[in-house]
Structures are given as C-alpha cells and as structure tokens.
Amino acid sequence: MAVGEVMRMEIPAGGDMSVTSPELHVLAVDDSIVDRKVIERLLRISACKVTTVESGARALQYLGLDGDKGASGLKVNLIVTDYSMPGLTGYDLLKKIKESSVFREIPVVIMSSENILPRIEQCLREGAEDFLLKPVKLADVKRIKELIMRNEAEDCKTLSHSNKRKLSEYIDDASSPSSSSTHGDSSAKDFPSSKRMKSEDEKFSSLL
C-alpha cells in the first residue's frame, strides 16, 4: 500500500461483522464402512473437513508415520479412531501418535461400541482426549469440536502473549543505559594505550 493511500473495507449489508470460525480438519479412522460414513456425516454437519481411512495402518501412512512421505504436510486438528480394528488397534494408533514429535499434540478421540472401563481408563492415561461410545451422536461431535477450538484459541493466545513479551524484552534491552555505555567503556580502555604510545614517541625523539 502506498504512503497516504486509504485502506477501505466493505461492510456487508446489515453491518454483520461476524468472523467465521476456522474449519477443523478431522482424520476419521474406522474399519467399518457404516460407522465411517456415520462419523463422516456427523463431522460434516458440524462444518468440519473430513478425511476417512479404513485402518490404523492407513492412518499412519496418511500422517507419514510409516516411513513414507504421505500427506504429512496437511494440517490435521483432530483424529477420531475406532478402538477395535484388525491389525493396528485404535489404542496402538493412539500410542504411535503420542510417540511422534510432530503429531503428539493432536487430540485423539477413541470410539467403541463396548463400554469397558479398564479399556477407557487405559486410553485416557495414554493421552486420549475423550472416549465416545457408539453410536456416536451429533451432540458428542459438537462437544468435541468446541473443546478443540477452545484449546486452539488458548494456544494462540498464549503464543501471542509470548511473542509480545519477547518483543518487549528486546526493546528494553536495546534502550537500556548499559547498551549505550558500551562505546564509552571501550574509549576509556583505549586511553592508556594512546598515552603509552605518546610516551614511546617522546623517548624516540630524545634519542635523536
């Protein structure tokens, strides 16, 4: 924008200045095609972008945690996975994600049709965000989405405060008297050296 140019912003009719909430990208993992369709539909109703895969191994491949590049460049805000799956279970997938330095902060929600308390407690201890009993309801999805968005908003707020604090510290350091007196100290240190050089010149002149 050129100096003196005025920036104009059009306000929609009625003065509606509401900000649209960011779209969450959810990775849904379930070996049952029916359950996969159900959770996908509920997430889309809740205005989420959804990627579905049919196994824990495919989820690792998508995230790039199987040794291949995969789609690890894509941002995933939430992973929802079934517990009971052949091969890599939802619990195994949870552990793999939490062991990853890249994806361990992504919330993971476990789903199961079996209400087994030790299993639920085990998943929560390993870092699961929540444990949902099937059939998953729209209210469950909305609650999880609100929780994730609230956590992300808090993270952004914390990061903003941290950046402001660092900027303030930088400005304070730059404007402190100690930084401006550095040159004065170096001049004072140079003075004896100059005096010594003058004395040596006088001795040399007397010899002549």
N, C-alpha and C positions, 0 to 999 in steps of 0.2 A: 504494500500500500504506500503510495507517495505521501510525502510530508504535506500536511494541510488537507489531505483528502478525508472526507467524512464517510465513515462506515455506516451504511444503512441496513436495518434488519426489518423484514416484513413480519408483522404480527398477524396471525391467522384471524379470520373474521370471528368476532365474539371475544377477542382478547385471550384466547386459550394459549397459555404459555407452558402447559404441562410437558414434562420431559418423559419420553418413552423409556421404560426400563430396558436395560441391555438384555439381549436374548441369551439364554443359557444353552450351552451345548452339552447334551447328555449322551453318554455311551451306555446303551442298554444291552445286557448280556443274558440270554436265556436259551436253553436247548429246545424248549417247547415253542413251536411256531405260534400257537394260540396265545400263550402268555406273552410272547414277544409282541404280537400285534396289539394286545390289550394295553401293555405298558407304553408302547409307542403312541397309541391313540390318546391315552391319558396325558402324556407329556406334551403332545402337540396341542391338545385342548388348552393346556396351561402355558401355551406360547413358548415352548422350548424347541430348539433344534435337536433332532434325534438321529443318532447312528445306531443301528442294531447289528449285533453279531450273534452267532448261534453257539459259541463255545468260549471257554476261558482261554484256550489257545489262540483263537481268532482275535480275542480282545488284546492279548499280549502282542500279537502281530500288528494290530492296528496302532497300538501305542508305541511300537518299535522296541518292545522289551524282549523280543525273541531273537535278537541278533541282527534282524533285518531293519532297514530304514523305516519301512511302514509309513504311517501318516503322522509321525510324532510331531511334525511341525504344526499340526492343528491344535487349537486350544480346546481342551475338554474341561468343563466346570464341575461335572458330576458323573460318577459311574454307578449304575444300578445293576446289580447282578443277582441271578438266582443262586441259591445255595447248593442244591443237589443237581449236579451236572456230571456226565460221564467224563473221565479223564481228569481234567483240572476243575476242581470244585470252586464254588464261589468263595469259600474260605481260603483255598490255595491262591486264588486270584487276588484276594484282599492282601495276603501276606506278600505276594510278589510286588504289588503296587506300593505298599508301605516300605518295602526294602529299596525301592527306587529313589535315587536322589532327585530325579526330575519330577516324578508324579506322586510322591508320598503325601503332598499337601492336598491332593484332590480328594474331596469327600467321597466315600464309598458307602452305598446303601445296599444291604443284603435283603433278598426276598426269599420267603419259603412258605410252603403250604403246611409245614409241620411246626407246631408250637412246642419246641423242645428247649426248655430253659437253659441247660448247660451249653447247648449249641449257641443260643443267643448271647449268653454271657461271654463265651469264648470269642465270638466275633467282635463284640464291643470292646473287649480287652485288647484285641489286636488292632483297634483303631477304626472300626466301622462307625459311620456317622449315625446310623439307625438300622433297625431290623424290622422289616414290614412283613406282616402275614398276608398271604394270598387268600382270596382275591384282593389285589391292591385296589384301593378306591381313589377317586379323584381328590378327595379331601387329604389323603395321605401324600399324594404328589404335590398338591398346593402347599402343604405344610413344609415339605422338604425343600421346595423351591424358595419359599420365603426365608427359610433358615439359611440356605446357601447364599442368597442375595444379601441378607443381613450380614453374614460373615465377611463376604467380599467387600461390602461397603465399609465395614470396620477396618479391614486390612488396608483399603485405600486411604482411609482417614489417618491410620497410624503411619503409613508411608508418607503422607503429605506433611504430618507434624514432624516426622524425622527429617525430611528434606528442608523444612523451614528452620529447624533447629541448627542443622549443619550450615545453612546459609548465614544464619545469624552469628554463629561462631566464627565463620570465615570473615565476615565483616568486622567483628570485634577484634580479631587478630590483626587484620590489615590496618585498623585505625588505632591500635594500641600504641602508647608512647615508646615502648621497648623496640618496636619495629622501626620507628623513625629515628631512634638514637643510635642505631647500628653504625651509620656512617660517621657520627661524631666520635664513637669509640675507635674506629679504625684510624681516624685522623690523629687522635691522641696517641695511638700506638706508633704512628709514623713519625711523630715529633722527635723522640730521642734518636731515631735513625738519622734524621736530617741534621740534627745538632752534631752527631758524631762525624758525619761526612764533612761538615763545615770545619770541624777541628782538625781533621786529617788534611784538608786543603791548606790550612794555615801552617801546619808543620811542614808540608812540602814546599811552601813558599819561603819559609825561613832557611831551608837548606839551600835554596837558590841564592 
